Amino acid sequence: MHLDVVLLSRLQFALTLMFHYIFPPLTIGLGLLMVIIEWLWLKTKDPFYKSMALFWTKLFAINFAMGVATGLVMEFQFGTNWAIYSRFVGDIFGSALASEAIFAFFLESGFLAVLVFGWDRVSPKMHFFSTCMVALGSLFSSVWITIANSWQQTPAGYHIVKSANGFWRAEVTDFWAMCFNPSMVHRMLHVWLGCFILGAFFALSVGAFYILKNQHTKFAKKTIEISLVYAAISSLAMLGSGHFQADAVAVNQPAKLAAFEGHYQTGSGGTPLYAFGWPDEQEKKVKFGLAIPGMLSMLVHGNFDQPVTGLDKFPEEDRPPVFIPFQTYHLMIALGMAFIVLSLLGLVLLKYNLLFQQRWLMWLYVFGVLGAYTANEAGWIAAEVGRQPWVVYGLLRTKDGVSHSVTAEQVLGSMIMFGILYSFLFVVWVMVMNTRIQAGPPVVADIVKEDEKLAPVAKKGVGQFMALIGNLLQRGPASLSETWRGAAPTSNAKAAPELKQELKQEHEQEPKQHQKEDEP
Amino acid sequence: MDYSLNFIWFMLLGVLLTGYGILDGFDLGVGILHPIAKTDEERRLIINSIGPLWDGNEVWLVTFAGALFAAFPDVYAMAFSSFYTNLMIILCALIFRAVSIEFRSKHPSSFWRQFWDACFFLSSLSASFLFGYIVGQLFLGLPIDGQLELHKEKMSVLEFYPVITGLLAVATCAMHGSIFLYLKTEGELQERIHNYIWHTYGIFVMVYMLTTIFTLTQIPSATSNLKHYPWLWSVVLINIMAIGNIPRTIFLKQPGYAFLSSIATIGALAALFGIAIFPNLIVSSIDPSLSLNIYNSASSQGTLKTMLFIAVLGLPFVLSYTVIVYWVFHGKVALGKFSY
């Protein structure tokens, strides 16, 4: 069997990216939800909101860790599998990636530590600030990576020159034109809304699940109320965003739009819009489809008669495949419409106090989150496959971007490794998430009890920090080791030893015999 | 002296790599030392000592890779595609490390926990070894020609030198990690770790000397910059003094100083690597004149300037987050409600 490095590298990229893309959209979407909940907590001082925030923080942390772990693969893979591409775009793409790390990842990872582990170490205000910073960091990160991706779709602000090593490459001529390239702003909004919808439907799914099981009812109802509003706003905004996005594709990448719509022959007169169908690549037409006559012309040109450019206007070697972009694009749109219906219906029923009795709707909400995941993934596939055969639209073909020194066997090997690893991680992730969700939010009364004990500790603040710095300046690092060796003043363990004991017992779920077992 | 943007970026990448070595060095080391724990509580204490920190430490690697991509794309492309299999295993190890920290505490069964403990140890060990291995391989040079093509047939599969540098990386992380754990623990566990500091230190010194001998005999070009700029010998001196200071401070029970010394050791080792290869980034073992250096493999001057601006803008923020996190989580590690 002949193995093709380009195809394998593409498949590996798709596998690792799509697995990665399960996590960041959820953390972006949940991040905003957590900001809202913690703000409600700060405003009302109601410990109920704290229990909500604690619950979402745990799920957030698991997904964040998965996102970090799988994200590193993406950054390495440009160099490992797409060396020629990396050389060609490094001047541009590299700067976006580096900026993402400097502006976003440090912010996120730093404050995530406070968000997850800092509940009893910092004041509620500082904690809220940390949550905001994590949410902001995840948004920053999506900005830079969307800049990089959009530049591949609609290159701008560059020129092509020969590098010192004698290869053609793209170099930045105008940094801001590069950042705000023609498709960037639309794409950014589109990606964000996709993330928000996922976050909202995820919370909705958990809430509906509790309603069906008749558990944690207060938590579930509040969650559903907040997330329904969140979902409705995001899905409606998505309708507008999707429309502008498609308009932009029509202008910037007409071949891609033709692939999305299965529009093979330009023909004369108005171009129909398919609601669904089955594009046949051999016969070059869409079968079994439901078409609205002239509608695509209406959307692109504003009238029903002017034909939209079809694939036949492009040279054979520049045409993208049709089947995959067509189906994923239509799937995404259908799901987007479903989100609007589901969330608006929920809001109406909520207004007339009929929502929580509708068990069928609750079941739909439980599984609705799968639709939100699918829509995000489908959108990515449509955007990337629709760009083919180019890796940088109009400048570099995908087949020319692959590493020369990597063999098909190597890529096959690493792909099998990722395949096994990711399948395993996926199962473990589902298990852990399920355990967490089944366990439910922490009991509000317990939180009140603990907060009372922690109150004197939580008040300590910046003064302590300045004292530490002062000590350090006066007596050198020896003072640091003293603090670390002995009485660390801010450590709760010292401030409330009996609490530490209590918490420890609470957490010790370990069977006793385990402690005698040998080392792994 | 060279004050071009290319040189500044060489130095900045050095800073990022050193930062990664110092920060992730101790948490990889903590992973390597993890099996010394005897009870589940001790295992949890050890994991939680790096719990809030490992993720931010890894960001230094992400930033290093991104900055290398931006500043020297030809080097990024060459190095990453040449070390394909090594890097894929590193990625696999880093993924396992991340999820084993995250998942271990999520289920009380002993099989579950032992499985993730083993993952945590093995992935920390293999990641640190492979990082060292790649550095050793870069020291020896890669068989690249004028067309930036790698001649794989001229690359020996398992050379001795990279294995030594791989071991040095493991030993350095273990030593650095043991001092860190000493700072973060108390009581009986701390006593035990105190003994392990001596073990890891002894092993480190042995492998360090072995590496020095092999570097001096096998790679004559390694000292050429030292000959041109004699003041660089001060780095060698700092390195030796820092290594010598570790047992002194441990003996005097000043682990804070010991940790600073081991930070200085890693910093000096990274600096020596930079001095040895400068101005090259990837040496061609076919013909040294075909090497990728900081001038022929850099991005455009415009991009280097923009990136410098971004770095100068971002660095104060990065440092302040780092300080905040390390301050919030300073002091002895204790198991609480939010621990792993």
HADDOCK unambig.tbl for C-alpha pairs under 7 A between the chains (distance, minus, plus):
assign (segid A and resid 62 and name CA) (segid B and resid 102 and name CA) 6.61 0.50 0.50
assign (segid A and resid 65 and name CA) (segid B and resid 98 and name CA) 6.55 0.50 0.50
assign (segid A and resid 65 and name CA) (segid B and resid 99 and name CA) 6.86 0.50 0.50
assign (segid A and resid 66 and name CA) (segid B and resid 99 and name CA) 6.80 0.50 0.50
assign (segid A and resid 69 and name CA) (segid B and resid 94 and name CA) 6.77 0.50 0.50
assign (segid A and resid 69 and name CA) (segid B and resid 95 and name CA) 4.73 0.50 0.50
assign (segid A and resid 69 and name CA) (segid B and resid 98 and name CA) 6.06 0.50 0.50
assign (segid A and resid 70 and name CA) (segid B and resid 95 and name CA) 6.59 0.50 0.50
assign (segid A and resid 72 and name CA) (segid B and resid 62 and name CA) 6.77 0.50 0.50
assign (segid A and resid 73 and name CA) (segid B and resid 91 and name CA) 6.20 0.50 0.50
assign (segid A and resid 79 and name CA) (segid B and resid 76 and name CA) 6.08 0.50 0.50
assign (segid A and resid 79 and name CA) (segid B and resid 77 and name CA) 4.60 0.50 0.50
assign (segid A and resid 79 and name CA) (segid B and resid 80 and name CA) 4.91 0.50 0.50
assign (segid A and resid 79 and name CA) (segid B and resid 81 and name CA) 5.77 0.50 0.50
assign (segid A and resid 80 and name CA) (segid B and resid 77 and name CA) 6.95 0.50 0.50
assign (segid A and resid 80 and name CA) (segid B and resid 80 and name CA) 4.58 0.50 0.50
assign (segid A and resid 80 and name CA) (segid B and resid 81 and name CA) 3.90 0.50 0.50
assign (segid A and resid 80 and name CA) (segid B and resid 84 and name CA) 5.56 0.50 0.50
assign (segid A and resid 81 and name CA) (segid B and resid 81 and name CA) 6.27 0.50 0.50
assign (segid A and resid 83 and name CA) (segid B and resid 77 and name CA) 4.39 0.50 0.50
assign (segid A and resid 83 and name CA) (segid B and resid 78 and name CA) 6.73 0.50 0.50
assign (segid A and resid 83 and name CA) (segid B and resid 81 and name CA) 6.18 0.50 0.50
assign (segid A and resid 86 and name CA) (segid B and resid 73 and name CA) 6.44 0.50 0.50
assign (segid A and resid 86 and name CA) (segid B and resid 77 and name CA) 5.82 0.50 0.50
assign (segid A and resid 87 and name CA) (segid B and resid 73 and name CA) 5.33 0.50 0.50
assign (segid A and resid 87 and name CA) (segid B and resid 74 and name CA) 5.31 0.50 0.50
assign (segid A and resid 87 and name CA) (segid B and resid 77 and name CA) 6.13 0.50 0.50
assign (segid A and resid 90 and name CA) (segid B and resid 69 and name CA) 5.72 0.50 0.50
assign (segid A and resid 90 and name CA) (segid B and resid 70 and name CA) 5.42 0.50 0.50
assign (segid A and resid 90 and name CA) (segid B and resid 73 and name CA) 4.86 0.50 0.50
assign (segid A and resid 91 and name CA) (segid B and resid 70 and name CA) 5.57 0.50 0.50
assign (segid A and resid 91 and name CA) (segid B and resid 73 and name CA) 6.96 0.50 0.50
assign (segid A and resid 91 and name CA) (segid B and resid 299 and name CA) 5.23 0.50 0.50
assign (segid A and resid 91 and name CA) (segid B and resid 300 and name CA) 6.79 0.50 0.50
assign (segid A and resid 91 and name CA) (segid B and resid 303 and name CA) 6.37 0.50 0.50
assign (segid A and resid 94 and name CA) (segid B and resid 66 and name CA) 5.94 0.50 0.50
assign (segid A and resid 94 and name CA) (segid B and resid 67 and name CA) 6.89 0.50 0.50
assign (segid A and resid 94 and name CA) (segid B and resid 69 and name CA) 4.72 0.50 0.50
assign (segid A and resid 94 and name CA) (segid B and resid 70 and name CA) 3.74 0.50 0.50
assign (segid A and resid 95 and name CA) (segid B and resid 70 and name CA) 4.69 0.50 0.50
assign (segid A and resid 95 and name CA) (segid B and resid 307 and name CA) 6.61 0.50 0.50
assign (segid A and resid 97 and name CA) (segid B and resid 66 and name CA) 5.26 0.50 0.50
assign (segid A and resid 98 and name CA) (segid B and resid 63 and name CA) 5.83 0.50 0.50
assign (segid A and resid 98 and name CA) (segid B and resid 66 and name CA) 4.20 0.50 0.50
assign (segid A and resid 98 and name CA) (segid B and resid 67 and name CA) 4.98 0.50 0.50
assign (segid A and resid 98 and name CA) (segid B and resid 70 and name CA) 6.70 0.50 0.50
assign (segid A and resid 99 and name CA) (segid B and resid 310 and name CA) 6.96 0.50 0.50
assign (segid A and resid 101 and name CA) (segid B and resid 62 and name CA) 6.51 0.50 0.50
assign (segid A and resid 101 and name CA) (segid B and resid 63 and name CA) 5.08 0.50 0.50
assign (segid A and resid 102 and name CA) (segid B and resid 63 and name CA) 6.54 0.50 0.50
assign (segid A and resid 102 and name CA) (segid B and resid 314 and name CA) 5.90 0.50 0.50
assign (segid A and resid 103 and name CA) (segid B and resid 314 and name CA) 6.14 0.50 0.50
assign (segid A and resid 105 and name CA) (segid B and resid 59 and name CA) 6.42 0.50 0.50
assign (segid A and resid 106 and name CA) (segid B and resid 56 and name CA) 6.39 0.50 0.50
assign (segid A and resid 106 and name CA) (segid B and resid 59 and name CA) 6.47 0.50 0.50
assign (segid A and resid 106 and name CA) (segid B and resid 318 and name CA) 5.96 0.50 0.50
assign (segid A and resid 107 and name CA) (segid B and resid 321 and name CA) 6.70 0.50 0.50
assign (segid A and resid 109 and name CA) (segid B and resid 55 and name CA) 6.08 0.50 0.50
assign (segid A and resid 109 and name CA) (segid B and resid 56 and name CA) 4.97 0.50 0.50
assign (segid A and resid 110 and name CA) (segid B and resid 56 and name CA) 5.83 0.50 0.50
assign (segid A and resid 110 and name CA) (segid B and resid 321 and name CA) 5.63 0.50 0.50
assign (segid A and resid 110 and name CA) (segid B and resid 322 and name CA) 6.43 0.50 0.50
assign (segid A and resid 110 and name CA) (segid B and resid 325 and name CA) 5.97 0.50 0.50
assign (segid A and resid 113 and name CA) (segid B and resid 52 and name CA) 4.77 0.50 0.50
assign (segid A and resid 113 and name CA) (segid B and resid 325 and name CA) 6.95 0.50 0.50
assign (segid A and resid 114 and name CA) (segid B and resid 325 and name CA) 6.97 0.50 0.50
assign (segid A and resid 117 and name CA) (segid B and resid 52 and name CA) 6.81 0.50 0.50
assign (segid A and resid 117 and name CA) (segid B and resid 338 and name CA) 5.48 0.50 0.50
assign (segid A and resid 117 and name CA) (segid B and resid 339 and name CA) 6.82 0.50 0.50
assign (segid A and resid 121 and name CA) (segid B and resid 328 and name CA) 6.87 0.50 0.50
assign (segid A and resid 164 and name CA) (segid B and resid 296 and name CA) 4.99 0.50 0.50
assign (segid A and resid 164 and name CA) (segid B and resid 297 and name CA) 6.76 0.50 0.50
assign (segid A and resid 165 and name CA) (segid B and resid 296 and name CA) 6.05 0.50 0.50
assign (segid A and resid 165 and name CA) (segid B and resid 297 and name CA) 6.81 0.50 0.50
assign (segid A and resid 171 and name CA) (segid B and resid 300 and name CA) 6.55 0.50 0.50
assign (segid A and resid 172 and name CA) (segid B and resid 303 and name CA) 6.61 0.50 0.50
assign (segid A and resid 403 and name CA) (segid B and resid 81 and name CA) 6.37 0.50 0.50
assign (segid A and resid 405 and name CA) (segid B and resid 81 and name CA) 6.51 0.50 0.50
assign (segid A and resid 405 and name CA) (segid B and resid 82 and name CA) 6.48 0.50 0.50
assign (segid A and resid 405 and name CA) (segid B and resid 149 and name CA) 6.95 0.50 0.50
assign (segid A and resid 405 and name CA) (segid B and resid 150 and name CA) 5.89 0.50 0.50
assign (segid A and resid 406 and name CA) (segid B and resid 81 and name CA) 6.52 0.50 0.50
assign (segid A and resid 414 and name CA) (segid B and resid 88 and name CA) 6.57 0.50 0.50
assign (segid A and resid 432 and name CA) (segid B and resid 106 and name CA) 6.66 0.50 0.50
assign (segid A and resid 477 and name CA) (segid B and resid 256 and name CA) 6.13 0.50 0.50
assign (segid A and resid 477 and name CA) (segid B and resid 257 and name CA) 6.39 0.50 0.50
assign (segid A and resid 478 and name CA) (segid B and resid 254 and name CA) 6.70 0.50 0.50
assign (segid A and resid 478 and name CA) (segid B and resid 256 and name CA) 6.24 0.50 0.50
assign (segid A and resid 478 and name CA) (segid B and resid 257 and name CA) 6.77 0.50 0.50
assign (segid A and resid 480 and name CA) (segid B and resid 256 and name CA) 6.27 0.50 0.50
assign (segid A and resid 481 and name CA) (segid B and resid 254 and name CA) 6.40 0.50 0.50
assign (segid A and resid 481 and name CA) (segid B and resid 255 and name CA) 6.11 0.50 0.50
assign (segid A and resid 481 and name CA) (segid B and resid 256 and name CA) 4.52 0.50 0.50
assign (segid A and resid 483 and name CA) (segid B and resid 331 and name CA) 6.81 0.50 0.50
assign (segid A and resid 484 and name CA) (segid B and resid 183 and name CA) 6.10 0.50 0.50
assign (segid A and resid 484 and name CA) (segid B and resid 184 and name CA) 6.93 0.50 0.50
assign (segid A and resid 484 and name CA) (segid B and resid 331 and name CA) 4.80 0.50 0.50
assign (segid A and resid 484 and name CA) (segid B and resid 332 and name CA) 6.08 0.50 0.50
assign (segid A and resid 485 and name CA) (segid B and resid 183 and name CA) 6.61 0.50 0.50
assign (segid A and resid 488 and name CA) (segid B and resid 331 and name CA) 5.34 0.50 0.50
assign (segid A and resid 491 and name CA) (segid B and resid 331 and name CA) 6.66 0.50 0.50
assign (segid A and resid 493 and name CA) (segid B and resid 334 and name CA) 6.59 0.50 0.50
assign (segid A and resid 500 and name CA) (segid B and resid 336 and name CA) 6.72 0.50 0.50
assign (segid A and resid 503 and name CA) (segid B and resid 336 and name CA) 5.90 0.50 0.50
assign (segid A and resid 503 and name CA) (segid B and resid 337 and name CA) 6.13 0.50 0.50
assign (segid A and resid 504 and name CA) (segid B and resid 335 and name CA) 6.55 0.50 0.50
assign (segid A and resid 504 and name CA) (segid B and resid 336 and name CA) 6.41 0.50 0.50
assign (segid A and resid 507 and name CA) (segid B and resid 337 and name CA) 6.93 0.50 0.50
assign (segid A and resid 509 and name CA) (segid B and resid 108 and name CA) 5.97 0.50 0.50
assign (segid A and resid 510 and name CA) (segid B and resid 108 and name CA) 5.62 0.50 0.50
assign (segid A and resid 514 and name CA) (segid B and resid 110 and name CA) 6.25 0.50 0.50
assign (segid A and resid 515 and name CA) (segid B and resid 39 and name CA) 4.78 0.50 0.50
assign (segid A and resid 515 and name CA) (segid B and resid 40 and name CA) 5.93 0.50 0.50
assign (segid A and resid 519 and name CA) (segid B and resid 35 and name CA) 5.97 0.50 0.50
assign (segid A and resid 519 and name CA) (segid B and resid 38 and name CA) 6.88 0.50 0.50
assign (segid A and resid 520 and name CA) (segid B and resid 35 and name CA) 6.68 0.50 0.50
assign (segid A and resid 520 and name CA) (segid B and resid 114 and name CA) 5.97 0.50 0.50
assign (segid A and resid 520 and name CA) (segid B and resid 117 and name CA) 6.69 0.50 0.50
assign (segid A and resid 520 and name CA) (segid B and resid 118 and name CA) 5.72 0.50 0.50
